[in-house]
Amino acid sequence: VMDSSLDVDKKIMDINFFGAIALNRPVLKNMLLRQSGQIAVVSSMLGLYGIQTRAAYSASKHAMKAYFESLRNELYQTNI
């Protein structure tokens, strides 16, 4: 953490977290129109556990896990 820059952290979040969300939104809209579909998300064990030298990566994967768990809860009563 101390040897990295905030710009690197932002790039990692942009790719791993915001990239997954950006790809999911248009697909989700079509699924909602069809009232069917499945979303599969691949993350990393580091989304569950933080380790030294991988703080931003772990944070991005943890954020992705929390986001898609929340989405699953929002879609609970749908066919998605």
mmCIF file of the N, C-alpha and C atoms, coordinates in Angstrom:
data_MODEL
# 
_entry.id   MODEL 
# 
loop_
_atom_site.group_PDB 
_atom_site.id 
_atom_site.type_symbol 
_atom_site.label_atom_id 
_atom_site.label_alt_id 
_atom_site.label_comp_id 
_atom_site.label_asym_id 
_atom_site.label_entity_id 
_atom_site.label_seq_id 
_atom_site.pdbx_PDB_ins_code 
_atom_site.Cartn_x 
_atom_site.Cartn_y 
_atom_site.Cartn_z 
_atom_site.occupancy 
_atom_site.B_iso_or_equiv 
_atom_site.pdbx_formal_charge 
_atom_site.auth_seq_id 
_atom_site.auth_comp_id 
_atom_site.auth_asym_id 
_atom_site.auth_atom_id 
_atom_site.pdbx_PDB_model_num 
ATOM 1   N N  . VAL A 1 1  ? 0.835   -1.191  0.000   1.00 0.00 ? 1  VAL A N  1 
ATOM 2   C CA . VAL A 1 1  ? 0.000   0.000   0.000   1.00 0.00 ? 1  VAL A CA 1 
ATOM 3   C C  . VAL A 1 1  ? 0.876   1.249   0.000   1.00 0.00 ? 1  VAL A C  1 
ATOM 4   N N  . MET A 1 2  ? 1.902   1.229   0.823   1.00 0.00 ? 2  MET A N  1 
ATOM 5   C CA . MET A 1 2  ? 2.725   2.427   0.948   1.00 0.00 ? 2  MET A CA 1 
ATOM 6   C C  . MET A 1 2  ? 3.572   2.678   -0.296  1.00 0.00 ? 2  MET A C  1 
ATOM 7   N N  . ASP A 1 3  ? 3.860   1.653   -1.066  1.00 0.00 ? 3  ASP A N  1 
ATOM 8   C CA . ASP A 1 3  ? 4.702   1.801   -2.254  1.00 0.00 ? 3  ASP A CA 1 
ATOM 9   C C  . ASP A 1 3  ? 3.898   2.022   -3.532  1.00 0.00 ? 3  ASP A C  1 
ATOM 10  N N  . SER A 1 4  ? 2.596   1.971   -3.443  1.00 0.00 ? 4  SER A N  1 
ATOM 11  C CA . SER A 1 4  ? 1.747   2.108   -4.625  1.00 0.00 ? 4  SER A CA 1 
ATOM 12  C C  . SER A 1 4  ? 1.134   3.505   -4.665  1.00 0.00 ? 4  SER A C  1 
ATOM 13  N N  . SER A 1 5  ? 0.669   3.879   -5.842  1.00 0.00 ? 5  SER A N  1 
ATOM 14  C CA . SER A 1 5  ? 0.026   5.194   -5.975  1.00 0.00 ? 5  SER A CA 1 
ATOM 15  C C  . SER A 1 5  ? -1.485  5.021   -6.056  1.00 0.00 ? 5  SER A C  1 
ATOM 16  N N  . LEU A 1 6  ? -2.183  6.086   -5.765  1.00 0.00 ? 6  LEU A N  1 
ATOM 17  C CA . LEU A 1 6  ? -3.637  6.080   -5.854  1.00 0.00 ? 6  LEU A CA 1 
ATOM 18  C C  . LEU A 1 6  ? -4.084  5.833   -7.301  1.00 0.00 ? 6  LEU A C  1 
ATOM 19  N N  . ASP A 1 7  ? -3.307  6.304   -8.271  1.00 0.00 ? 7  ASP A N  1 
ATOM 20  C CA . ASP A 1 7  ? -3.645  6.058   -9.674  1.00 0.00 ? 7  ASP A CA 1 
ATOM 21  C C  . ASP A 1 7  ? -3.672  4.572   -10.004 1.00 0.00 ? 7  ASP A C  1 
ATOM 22  N N  . VAL A 1 8  ? -2.738  3.816   -9.461  1.00 0.00 ? 8  VAL A N  1 
ATOM 23  C CA . VAL A 1 8  ? -2.723  2.367   -9.675  1.00 0.00 ? 8  VAL A CA 1 
ATOM 24  C C  . VAL A 1 8  ? -3.960  1.738   -9.045  1.00 0.00 ? 8  VAL A C  1 
ATOM 25  N N  . ASP A 1 9  ? -4.296  2.161   -7.828  1.00 0.00 ? 9  ASP A N  1 
ATOM 26  C CA . ASP A 1 9  ? -5.497  1.641   -7.160  1.00 0.00 ? 9  ASP A CA 1 
ATOM 27  C C  . ASP A 1 9  ? -6.743  1.929   -7.993  1.00 0.00 ? 9  ASP A C  1 
ATOM 28  N N  . LYS A 1 10 ? -6.843  3.136   -8.528  1.00 0.00 ? 10 LYS A N  1 
ATOM 29  C CA . LYS A 1 10 ? -7.997  3.504   -9.350  1.00 0.00 ? 10 LYS A CA 1 
ATOM 30  C C  . LYS A 1 10 ? -8.079  2.663   -10.619 1.00 0.00 ? 10 LYS A C  1 
ATOM 31  N N  . LYS A 1 11 ? -6.956  2.411   -11.249 1.00 0.00 ? 11 LYS A N  1 
ATOM 32  C CA . LYS A 1 11 ? -6.946  1.584   -12.465 1.00 0.00 ? 11 LYS A CA 1 
ATOM 33  C C  . LYS A 1 11 ? -7.409  0.170   -12.169 1.00 0.00 ? 11 LYS A C  1 
ATOM 34  N N  . ILE A 1 12 ? -6.958  -0.380  -11.066 1.00 0.00 ? 12 ILE A N  1 
ATOM 35  C CA . ILE A 1 12 ? -7.367  -1.733  -10.683 1.00 0.00 ? 12 ILE A CA 1 
ATOM 36  C C  . ILE A 1 12 ? -8.871  -1.775  -10.416 1.00 0.00 ? 12 ILE A C  1 
ATOM 37  N N  . MET A 1 13 ? -9.391  -0.780  -9.708  1.00 0.00 ? 13 MET A N  1 
ATOM 38  C CA . MET A 1 13 ? -10.836 -0.723  -9.452  1.00 0.00 ? 13 MET A CA 1 
ATOM 39  C C  . MET A 1 13 ? -11.614 -0.534  -10.750 1.00 0.00 ? 13 MET A C  1 
ATOM 40  N N  . ASP A 1 14 ? -11.111 0.305   -11.651 1.00 0.00 ? 14 ASP A N  1 
ATOM 41  C CA . ASP A 1 14 ? -11.786 0.518   -12.935 1.00 0.00 ? 14 ASP A CA 1 
ATOM 42  C C  . ASP A 1 14 ? -11.908 -0.781  -13.721 1.00 0.00 ? 14 ASP A C  1 
ATOM 43  N N  . ILE A 1 15 ? -10.853 -1.543  -13.765 1.00 0.00 ? 15 ILE A N  1 
ATOM 44  C CA . ILE A 1 15 ? -10.868 -2.778  -14.544 1.00 0.00 ? 15 ILE A CA 1 
ATOM 45  C C  . ILE A 1 15 ? -11.680 -3.866  -13.845 1.00 0.00 ? 15 ILE A C  1 
ATOM 46  N N  . ASN A 1 16 ? -11.313 -4.183  -12.616 1.00 0.00 ? 16 ASN A N  1 
ATOM 47  C CA . ASN A 1 16 ? -11.913 -5.339  -11.939 1.00 0.00 ? 16 ASN A CA 1 
ATOM 48  C C  . ASN A 1 16 ? -13.326 -5.104  -11.438 1.00 0.00 ? 16 ASN A C  1 
ATOM 49  N N  . PHE A 1 17 ? -13.609 -3.921  -10.929 1.00 0.00 ? 17 PHE A N  1 
ATOM 50  C CA . PHE A 1 17 ? -14.922 -3.659  -10.347 1.00 0.00 ? 17 PHE A CA 1 
ATOM 51  C C  . PHE A 1 17 ? -15.845 -2.968  -11.346 1.00 0.00 ? 17 PHE A C  1 
ATOM 52  N N  . PHE A 1 18 ? -15.473 -1.768  -11.772 1.00 0.00 ? 18 PHE A N  1 
ATOM 53  C CA . PHE A 1 18 ? -16.354 -1.019  -12.661 1.00 0.00 ? 18 PHE A CA 1 
ATOM 54  C C  . PHE A 1 18 ? -16.499 -1.680  -14.031 1.00 0.00 ? 18 PHE A C  1 
ATOM 55  N N  . GLY A 1 19 ? -15.476 -2.394  -14.482 1.00 0.00 ? 19 GLY A N  1 
ATOM 56  C CA . GLY A 1 19 ? -15.578 -3.123  -15.746 1.00 0.00 ? 19 GLY A CA 1 
ATOM 57  C C  . GLY A 1 19 ? -16.644 -4.200  -15.694 1.00 0.00 ? 19 GLY A C  1 
ATOM 58  N N  . ALA A 1 20 ? -16.687 -4.947  -14.598 1.00 0.00 ? 20 ALA A N  1 
ATOM 59  C CA . ALA A 1 20 ? -17.698 -6.004  -14.443 1.00 0.00 ? 20 ALA A CA 1 
ATOM 60  C C  . ALA A 1 20 ? -19.102 -5.414  -14.388 1.00 0.00 ? 20 ALA A C  1 
ATOM 61  N N  . ILE A 1 21 ? -19.250 -4.295  -13.717 1.00 0.00 ? 21 ILE A N  1 
ATOM 62  C CA . ILE A 1 21 ? -20.564 -3.643  -13.629 1.00 0.00 ? 21 ILE A CA 1 
ATOM 63  C C  . ILE A 1 21 ? -20.985 -3.111  -15.001 1.00 0.00 ? 21 ILE A C  1 
ATOM 64  N N  . ALA A 1 22 ? -20.064 -2.480  -15.691 1.00 0.00 ? 22 ALA A N  1 
ATOM 65  C CA . ALA A 1 22 ? -20.376 -1.916  -17.005 1.00 0.00 ? 22 ALA A CA 1 
ATOM 66  C C  . ALA A 1 22 ? -20.804 -3.001  -17.991 1.00 0.00 ? 22 ALA A C  1 
ATOM 67  N N  . LEU A 1 23 ? -20.182 -4.153  -17.936 1.00 0.00 ? 23 LEU A N  1 
ATOM 68  C CA . LEU A 1 23 ? -20.563 -5.256  -18.823 1.00 0.00 ? 23 LEU A CA 1 
ATOM 69  C C  . LEU A 1 23 ? -21.892 -5.869  -18.426 1.00 0.00 ? 23 LEU A C  1 
ATOM 70  N N  . ASN A 1 24 ? -22.188 -5.863  -17.150 1.00 0.00 ? 24 ASN A N  1 
ATOM 71  C CA . ASN A 1 24 ? -23.396 -6.512  -16.658 1.00 0.00 ? 24 ASN A CA 1 
ATOM 72  C C  . ASN A 1 24 ? -24.674 -5.722  -16.944 1.00 0.00 ? 24 ASN A C  1 
ATOM 73  N N  . ARG A 1 25 ? -24.623 -4.417  -16.869 1.00 0.00 ? 25 ARG A N  1 
ATOM 74  C CA . ARG A 1 25 ? -25.851 -3.601  -16.951 1.00 0.00 ? 25 ARG A CA 1 
ATOM 75  C C  . ARG A 1 25 ? -26.661 -3.796  -18.230 1.00 0.00 ? 25 ARG A C  1 
ATOM 76  N N  . PRO A 1 26 ? -26.065 -3.720  -19.419 1.00 0.00 ? 26 PRO A N  1 
ATOM 77  C CA . PRO A 1 26 ? -26.897 -3.909  -20.613 1.00 0.00 ? 26 PRO A CA 1 
ATOM 78  C C  . PRO A 1 26 ? -27.448 -5.332  -20.718 1.00 0.00 ? 26 PRO A C  1 
ATOM 79  N N  . VAL A 1 27 ? -26.675 -6.302  -20.275 1.00 0.00 ? 27 VAL A N  1 
ATOM 80  C CA . VAL A 1 27 ? -27.135 -7.690  -20.293 1.00 0.00 ? 27 VAL A CA 1 
ATOM 81  C C  . VAL A 1 27 ? -28.293 -7.864  -19.312 1.00 0.00 ? 27 VAL A C  1 
ATOM 82  N N  . LEU A 1 28 ? -28.167 -7.285  -18.132 1.00 0.00 ? 28 LEU A N  1 
ATOM 83  C CA . LEU A 1 28 ? -29.224 -7.385  -17.124 1.00 0.00 ? 28 LEU A CA 1 
ATOM 84  C C  . LEU A 1 28 ? -30.523 -6.766  -17.617 1.00 0.00 ? 28 LEU A C  1 
ATOM 85  N N  . LYS A 1 29 ? -30.426 -5.630  -18.308 1.00 0.00 ? 29 LYS A N  1 
ATOM 86  C CA . LYS A 1 29 ? -31.636 -4.991  -18.835 1.00 0.00 ? 29 LYS A CA 1 
ATOM 87  C C  . LYS A 1 29 ? -32.383 -5.930  -19.786 1.00 0.00 ? 29 LYS A C  1 
ATOM 88  N N  . ASN A 1 30 ? -31.657 -6.626  -20.642 1.00 0.00 ? 30 ASN A N  1 
ATOM 89  C CA . ASN A 1 30 ? -32.293 -7.586  -21.552 1.00 0.00 ? 30 ASN A CA 1 
ATOM 90  C C  . ASN A 1 30 ? -32.872 -8.773  -20.798 1.00 0.00 ? 30 ASN A C  1 
ATOM 91  N N  . MET A 1 31 ? -32.190 -9.236  -19.781 1.00 0.00 ? 31 MET A N  1 
ATOM 92  C CA . MET A 1 31 ? -32.711 -10.340 -18.972 1.00 0.00 ? 31 MET A CA 1 
ATOM 93  C C  . MET A 1 31 ? -34.020 -9.940  -18.298 1.00 0.00 ? 31 MET A C  1 
ATOM 94  N N  . LEU A 1 32 ? -34.069 -8.729  -17.791 1.00 0.00 ? 32 LEU A N  1 
ATOM 95  C CA . LEU A 1 32 ? -35.290 -8.261  -17.138 1.00 0.00 ? 32 LEU A CA 1 
ATOM 96  C C  . LEU A 1 32 ? -36.448 -8.165  -18.130 1.00 0.00 ? 32 LEU A C  1 
ATOM 97  N N  . LEU A 1 33 ? -36.158 -7.742  -19.353 1.00 0.00 ? 33 LEU A N  1 
ATOM 98  C CA . LEU A 1 33 ? -37.199 -7.697  -20.380 1.00 0.00 ? 33 LEU A CA 1 
ATOM 99  C C  . LEU A 1 33 ? -37.717 -9.098  -20.720 1.00 0.00 ? 33 LEU A C  1 
ATOM 100 N N  . ARG A 1 34 ? -36.817 -10.061 -20.775 1.00 0.00 ? 34 ARG A N  1 
ATOM 101 C CA . ARG A 1 34 ? -37.188 -11.450 -21.080 1.00 0.00 ? 34 ARG A CA 1 
ATOM 102 C C  . ARG A 1 34 ? -37.694 -12.208 -19.862 1.00 0.00 ? 34 ARG A C  1 
ATOM 103 N N  . GLN A 1 35 ? -37.449 -11.662 -18.674 1.00 0.00 ? 35 GLN A N  1 
ATOM 104 C CA . GLN A 1 35 ? -37.806 -12.315 -17.411 1.00 0.00 ? 35 GLN A CA 1 
ATOM 105 C C  . GLN A 1 35 ? -37.093 -13.657 -17.232 1.00 0.00 ? 35 GLN A C  1 
ATOM 106 N N  . SER A 1 36 ? -35.872 -13.743 -17.726 1.00 0.00 ? 36 SER A N  1 
ATOM 107 C CA . SER A 1 36 ? -35.087 -14.958 -17.522 1.00 0.00 ? 36 SER A CA 1 
ATOM 108 C C  . SER A 1 36 ? -33.612 -14.652 -17.752 1.00 0.00 ? 36 SER A C  1 
ATOM 109 N N  . GLY A 1 37 ? -32.774 -15.502 -17.212 1.00 0.00 ? 37 GLY A N  1 
ATOM 110 C CA . GLY A 1 37 ? -31.343 -15.380 -17.411 1.00 0.00 ? 37 GLY A CA 1 
ATOM 111 C C  . GLY A 1 37 ? -30.570 -15.731 -16.159 1.00 0.00 ? 37 GLY A C  1 
ATOM 112 N N  . GLN A 1 38 ? -29.282 -15.874 -16.335 1.00 0.00 ? 38 GLN A N  1 
ATOM 113 C CA . GLN A 1 38 ? -28.372 -16.166 -15.230 1.00 0.00 ? 38 GLN A CA 1 
ATOM 114 C C  . GLN A 1 38 ? -27.144 -15.283 -15.358 1.00 0.00 ? 38 GLN A C  1 
ATOM 115 N N  . ILE A 1 39 ? -26.635 -14.863 -14.226 1.00 0.00 ? 39 ILE A N  1 
ATOM 116 C CA . ILE A 1 39 ? -25.419 -14.064 -14.182 1.00 0.00 ? 39 ILE A CA 1 
ATOM 117 C C  . ILE A 1 39 ? -24.370 -14.877 -13.427 1.00 0.00 ? 39 ILE A C  1 
ATOM 118 N N  . ALA A 1 40 ? -23.248 -15.089 -14.067 1.00 0.00 ? 40 ALA A N  1 
ATOM 119 C CA . ALA A 1 40 ? -22.141 -15.784 -13.414 1.00 0.00 ? 40 ALA A CA 1 
ATOM 120 C C  . ALA A 1 40 ? -20.987 -14.796 -13.252 1.00 0.00 ? 40 ALA A C  1 
ATOM 121 N N  . VAL A 1 41 ? -20.454 -14.736 -12.055 1.00 0.00 ? 41 VAL A N  1 
ATOM 122 C CA . VAL A 1 41 ? -19.366 -13.809 -11.760 1.00 0.00 ? 41 VAL A CA 1 
ATOM 123 C C  . VAL A 1 41 ? -18.179 -14.610 -11.253 1.00 0.00 ? 41 VAL A C  1 
ATOM 124 N N  . VAL A 1 42 ? -17.027 -14.364 -11.831 1.00 0.00 ? 42 VAL A N  1 
ATOM 125 C CA . VAL A 1 42 ? -15.804 -15.025 -11.395 1.00 0.00 ? 42 VAL A CA 1 
ATOM 126 C C  . VAL A 1 42 ? -14.944 -14.002 -10.676 1.00 0.00 ? 42 VAL A C  1 
ATOM 127 N N  . SER A 1 43 ? -14.572 -14.318 -9.459  1.00 0.00 ? 43 SER A N  1 
ATOM 128 C CA . SER A 1 43 ? -13.768 -13.392 -8.680  1.00 0.00 ? 43 SER A CA 1 
ATOM 129 C C  . SER A 1 43 ? -12.452 -14.066 -8.311  1.00 0.00 ? 43 SER A C  1 
ATOM 130 N N  . SER A 1 44 ? -12.087 -13.998 -7.069  1.00 0.00 ? 44 SER A N  1 
ATOM 131 C CA . SER A 1 44 ? -10.807 -14.518 -6.603  1.00 0.00 ? 44 SER A CA 1 
ATOM 132 C C  . SER A 1 44 ? -10.892 -14.783 -5.110  1.00 0.00 ? 44 SER A C  1 
ATOM 133 N N  . MET A 1 45 ? -10.092 -15.695 -4.629  1.00 0.00 ? 45 MET A N  1 
ATOM 134 C CA . MET A 1 45 ? -10.008 -15.922 -3.185  1.00 0.00 ? 45 MET A CA 1 
ATOM 135 C C  . MET A 1 45 ? -9.562  -14.652 -2.471  1.00 0.00 ? 45 MET A C  1 
ATOM 136 N N  . LEU A 1 46 ? -8.839  -13.793 -3.177  1.00 0.00 ? 46 LEU A N  1 
ATOM 137 C CA . LEU A 1 46 ? -8.393  -12.555 -2.555  1.00 0.00 ? 46 LEU A CA 1 
ATOM 138 C C  . LEU A 1 46 ? -9.539  -11.571 -2.373  1.00 0.00 ? 46 LEU A C  1 
ATOM 139 N N  . GLY A 1 47 ? -10.708 -11.884 -2.929  1.00 0.00 ? 47 GLY A N  1 
ATOM 140 C CA . GLY A 1 47 ? -11.893 -11.106 -2.624  1.00 0.00 ? 47 GLY A CA 1 
ATOM 141 C C  . GLY A 1 47 ? -12.435 -11.420 -1.244  1.00 0.00 ? 47 GLY A C  1 
ATOM 142 N N  . LEU A 1 48 ? -11.988 -12.526 -0.687  1.00 0.00 ? 48 LEU A N  1 
ATOM 143 C CA . LEU A 1 48 ? -12.392 -12.927 0.661   1.00 0.00 ? 48 LEU A CA 1 
ATOM 144 C C  . LEU A 1 48 ? -11.337 -12.576 1.700   1.00 0.00 ? 48 LEU A C  1 
ATOM 145 N N  . TYR A 1 49 ? -10.087 -12.560 1.282   1.00 0.00 ? 49 TYR A N  1 
ATOM 146 C CA . TYR A 1 49 ? -8.973  -12.351 2.209   1.00 0.00 ? 49 TYR A CA 1 
ATOM 147 C C  . TYR A 1 49 ? -7.994  -11.351 1.621   1.00 0.00 ? 49 TYR A C  1 
ATOM 148 N N  . GLY A 1 50 ? -7.600  -10.387 2.399   1.00 0.00 ? 50 GLY A N  1 
ATOM 149 C CA . GLY A 1 50 ? -6.565  -9.460  1.962   1.00 0.00 ? 50 GLY A CA 1 
ATOM 150 C C  . GLY A 1 50 ? -5.193  -9.975  2.349   1.00 0.00 ? 50 GLY A C  1 
ATOM 151 N N  . ILE A 1 51 ? -4.242  -9.801  1.459   1.00 0.00 ? 51 ILE A N  1 
ATOM 152 C CA . ILE A 1 51 ? -2.861  -10.169 1.776   1.00 0.00 ? 51 ILE A CA 1 
ATOM 153 C C  . ILE A 1 51 ? -1.940  -9.007  1.422   1.00 0.00 ? 51 ILE A C  1 
ATOM 154 N N  . GLN A 1 52 ? -0.754  -9.034  1.958   1.00 0.00 ? 52 GLN A N  1 
ATOM 155 C CA . GLN A 1 52 ? 0.197   -7.972  1.687   1.00 0.00 ? 52 GLN A CA 1 
ATOM 156 C C  . GLN A 1 52 ? 0.504   -7.926  0.194   1.00 0.00 ? 52 GLN A C  1 
ATOM 157 N N  . THR A 1 53 ? 0.766   -6.774  -0.293  1.00 0.00 ? 53 THR A N  1 
ATOM 158 C CA . THR A 1 53 ? 1.108   -6.437  -1.682  1.00 0.00 ? 53 THR A CA 1 
ATOM 159 C C  . THR A 1 53 ? -0.063  -6.566  -2.662  1.00 0.00 ? 53 THR A C  1 
ATOM 160 N N  . ARG A 1 54 ? -1.248  -6.883  -2.187  1.00 0.00 ? 54 ARG A N  1 
ATOM 161 C CA . ARG A 1 54 ? -2.399  -7.045  -3.082  1.00 0.00 ? 54 ARG A CA 1 
ATOM 162 C C  . ARG A 1 54 ? -3.641  -6.308  -2.562  1.00 0.00 ? 54 ARG A C  1 
ATOM 163 N N  . ALA A 1 55 ? -3.445  -5.202  -1.886  1.00 0.00 ? 55 ALA A N  1 
ATOM 164 C CA . ALA A 1 55 ? -4.558  -4.497  -1.249  1.00 0.00 ? 55 ALA A CA 1 
ATOM 165 C C  . ALA A 1 55 ? -5.601  -4.023  -2.261  1.00 0.00 ? 55 ALA A C  1 
ATOM 166 N N  . ALA A 1 56 ? -5.178  -3.361  -3.316  1.00 0.00 ? 56 ALA A N  1 
ATOM 167 C CA . ALA A 1 56 ? -6.133  -2.831  -4.288  1.00 0.00 ? 56 ALA A CA 1 
ATOM 168 C C  . ALA A 1 56 ? -6.843  -3.959  -5.029  1.00 0.00 ? 56 ALA A C  1 
ATOM 169 N N  . TYR A 1 57 ? -6.100  -4.985  -5.397  1.00 0.00 ? 57 TYR A N  1 
ATOM 170 C CA . TYR A 1 57 ? -6.704  -6.132  -6.078  1.00 0.00 ? 57 TYR A CA 1 
ATOM 171 C C  . TYR A 1 57 ? -7.737  -6.799  -5.174  1.00 0.00 ? 57 TYR A C  1 
ATOM 172 N N  . SER A 1 58 ? -7.375  -7.052  -3.928  1.00 0.00 ? 58 SER A N  1 
ATOM 173 C CA . SER A 1 58 ? -8.311  -7.663  -2.977  1.00 0.00 ? 58 SER A CA 1 
ATOM 174 C C  . SER A 1 58 ? -9.540  -6.787  -2.782  1.00 0.00 ? 58 SER A C  1 
ATOM 175 N N  . ALA A 1 59 ? -9.332  -5.492  -2.667  1.00 0.00 ? 59 ALA A N  1 
ATOM 176 C CA . ALA A 1 59 ? -10.453 -4.573  -2.487  1.00 0.00 ? 59 ALA A CA 1 
ATOM 177 C C  . ALA A 1 59 ? -11.387 -4.592  -3.695  1.00 0.00 ? 59 ALA A C  1 
ATOM 178 N N  . SER A 1 60 ? -10.828 -4.643  -4.893  1.00 0.00 ? 60 SER A N  1 
ATOM 179 C CA . SER A 1 60 ? -11.654 -4.651  -6.100  1.00 0.00 ? 60 SER A CA 1 
ATOM 180 C C  . SER A 1 60 ? -12.481 -5.932  -6.192  1.00 0.00 ? 60 SER A C  1 
ATOM 181 N N  . LYS A 1 61 ? -11.898 -7.047  -5.824  1.00 0.00 ? 61 LYS A N  1 
ATOM 182 C CA . LYS A 1 61 ? -12.619 -8.324  -5.871  1.00 0.00 ? 61 LYS A CA 1 
ATOM 183 C C  . LYS A 1 61 ? -13.646 -8.426  -4.749  1.00 0.00 ? 61 LYS A C  1 
ATOM 184 N N  . HIS A 1 62 ? -13.338 -7.864  -3.604  1.00 0.00 ? 62 HIS A N  1 
ATOM 185 C CA . HIS A 1 62 ? -14.306 -7.848  -2.507  1.00 0.00 ? 62 HIS A CA 1 
ATOM 186 C C  . HIS A 1 62 ? -15.496 -6.953  -2.867  1.00 0.00 ? 62 HIS A C  1 
ATOM 187 N N  . ALA A 1 63 ? -15.212 -5.816  -3.472  1.00 0.00 ? 63 ALA A N  1 
ATOM 188 C CA . ALA A 1 63 ? -16.283 -4.917  -3.906  1.00 0.00 ? 63 ALA A CA 1 
ATOM 189 C C  . ALA A 1 63 ? -17.175 -5.607  -4.928  1.00 0.00 ? 63 ALA A C  1 
ATOM 190 N N  . MET A 1 64 ? -16.570 -6.339  -5.852  1.00 0.00 ? 64 MET A N  1 
ATOM 191 C CA . MET A 1 64 ? -17.342 -7.067  -6.852  1.00 0.00 ? 64 MET A CA 1 
ATOM 192 C C  . MET A 1 64 ? -18.234 -8.118  -6.197  1.00 0.00 ? 64 MET A C  1 
ATOM 193 N N  . LYS A 1 65 ? -17.692 -8.837  -5.246  1.00 0.00 ? 65 LYS A N  1 
ATOM 194 C CA . LYS A 1 65 ? -18.464 -9.859  -4.528  1.00 0.00 ? 65 LYS A CA 1 
ATOM 195 C C  . LYS A 1 65 ? -19.657 -9.227  -3.823  1.00 0.00 ? 65 LYS A C  1 
ATOM 196 N N  . ALA A 1 66 ? -19.434 -8.141  -3.121  1.00 0.00 ? 66 ALA A N  1 
ATOM 197 C CA . ALA A 1 66 ? -20.513 -7.474  -2.388  1.00 0.00 ? 66 ALA A CA 1 
ATOM 198 C C  . ALA A 1 66 ? -21.556 -6.898  -3.346  1.00 0.00 ? 66 ALA A C  1 
ATOM 199 N N  . TYR A 1 67 ? -21.117 -6.333  -4.449  1.00 0.00 ? 67 TYR A N  1 
ATOM 200 C CA . TYR A 1 67 ? -22.037 -5.745  -5.423  1.00 0.00 ? 67 TYR A CA 1 
ATOM 201 C C  . TYR A 1 67 ? -22.973 -6.812  -5.996  1.00 0.00 ? 67 TYR A C  1 
ATOM 202 N N  . PHE A 1 68 ? -22.402 -7.921  -6.428  1.00 0.00 ? 68 PHE A N  1 
ATOM 203 C CA . PHE A 1 68 ? -23.226 -8.950  -7.063  1.00 0.00 ? 68 PHE A CA 1 
ATOM 204 C C  . PHE A 1 68 ? -24.058 -9.734  -6.051  1.00 0.00 ? 68 PHE A C  1 
ATOM 205 N N  . GLU A 1 69 ? -23.622 -9.814  -4.809  1.00 0.00 ? 69 GLU A N  1 
ATOM 206 C CA . GLU A 1 69 ? -24.487 -10.383 -3.765  1.00 0.00 ? 69 GLU A CA 1 
ATOM 207 C C  . GLU A 1 69 ? -25.694 -9.480  -3.543  1.00 0.00 ? 69 GLU A C  1 
ATOM 208 N N  . SER A 1 70 ? -25.465 -8.176  -3.537  1.00 0.00 ? 70 SER A N  1 
ATOM 209 C CA . SER A 1 70 ? -26.566 -7.227  -3.382  1.00 0.00 ? 70 SER A CA 1 
ATOM 210 C C  . SER A 1 70 ? -27.518 -7.299  -4.570  1.00 0.00 ? 70 SER A C  1 
ATOM 211 N N  . LEU A 1 71 ? -26.962 -7.410  -5.767  1.00 0.00 ? 71 LEU A N  1 
ATOM 212 C CA . LEU A 1 71 ? -27.793 -7.545  -6.956  1.00 0.00 ? 71 LEU A CA 1 
ATOM 213 C C  . LEU A 1 71 ? -28.636 -8.818  -6.882  1.00 0.00 ? 71 LEU A C  1 
ATOM 214 N N  . ARG A 1 72 ? -28.032 -9.909  -6.448  1.00 0.00 ? 72 ARG A N  1 
ATOM 215 C CA . ARG A 1 72 ? -28.781 -11.160 -6.291  1.00 0.00 ? 72 ARG A CA 1 
ATOM 216 C C  . ARG A 1 72 ? -29.961 -10.966 -5.339  1.00 0.00 ? 72 ARG A C  1 
ATOM 217 N N  . ASN A 1 73 ? -29.739 -10.252 -4.254  1.00 0.00 ? 73 ASN A N  1 
ATOM 218 C CA . ASN A 1 73 ? -30.824 -9.983  -3.310  1.00 0.00 ? 73 ASN A CA 1 
ATOM 219 C C  . ASN A 1 73 ? -31.912 -9.108  -3.932  1.00 0.00 ? 73 ASN A C  1 
ATOM 220 N N  . GLU A 1 74 ? -31.520 -8.142  -4.736  1.00 0.00 ? 74 GLU A N  1 
ATOM 221 C CA . GLU A 1 74 ? -32.507 -7.293  -5.408  1.00 0.00 ? 74 GLU A CA 1 
ATOM 222 C C  . GLU A 1 74 ? -33.343 -8.087  -6.408  1.00 0.00 ? 74 GLU A C  1 
ATOM 223 N N  . LEU A 1 75 ? -32.733 -9.078  -7.039  1.00 0.00 ? 75 LEU A N  1 
ATOM 224 C CA . LEU A 1 75 ? -33.411 -9.852  -8.079  1.00 0.00 ? 75 LEU A CA 1 
ATOM 225 C C  . LEU A 1 75 ? -34.060 -11.124 -7.534  1.00 0.00 ? 75 LEU A C  1 
ATOM 226 N N  . TYR A 1 76 ? -34.099 -11.263 -6.234  1.00 0.00 ? 76 TYR A N  1 
ATOM 227 C CA . TYR A 1 76 ? -34.559 -12.496 -5.598  1.00 0.00 ? 76 TYR A CA 1 
ATOM 228 C C  . TYR A 1 76 ? -35.919 -12.973 -6.107  1.00 0.00 ? 76 TYR A C  1 
ATOM 229 N N  . GLN A 1 77 ? -36.843 -12.063 -6.296  1.00 0.00 ? 77 GLN A N  1 
ATOM 230 C CA . GLN A 1 77 ? -38.189 -12.473 -6.692  1.00 0.00 ? 77 GLN A CA 1 
ATOM 231 C C  . GLN A 1 77 ? -38.392 -12.477 -8.205  1.00 0.00 ? 77 GLN A C  1 
ATOM 232 N N  . THR A 1 78 ? -37.320 -12.317 -8.961  1.00 0.00 ? 78 THR A N  1 
ATOM 233 C CA . THR A 1 78 ? -37.423 -12.411 -10.407 1.00 0.00 ? 78 THR A CA 1 
ATOM 234 C C  . THR A 1 78 ? -36.968 -13.788 -10.845 1.00 0.00 ? 78 THR A C  1 
ATOM 235 N N  . ASN A 1 79 ? -36.996 -14.018 -12.116 1.00 0.00 ? 79 ASN A N  1 
ATOM 236 C CA . ASN A 1 79 ? -36.564 -15.299 -12.685 1.00 0.00 ? 79 ASN A CA 1 
ATOM 237 C C  . ASN A 1 79 ? -35.098 -15.256 -13.118 1.00 0.00 ? 79 ASN A C  1 
ATOM 238 N N  . ILE A 1 80 ? -34.371 -14.314 -12.552 1.00 0.00 ? 80 ILE A N  1 
ATOM 239 C CA . ILE A 1 80 ? -32.958 -14.153 -12.929 1.00 0.00 ? 80 ILE A CA 1 
ATOM 240 C C  . ILE A 1 80 ? -32.097 -14.578 -11.762 1.00 0.00 ? 80 ILE A C  1 
# 
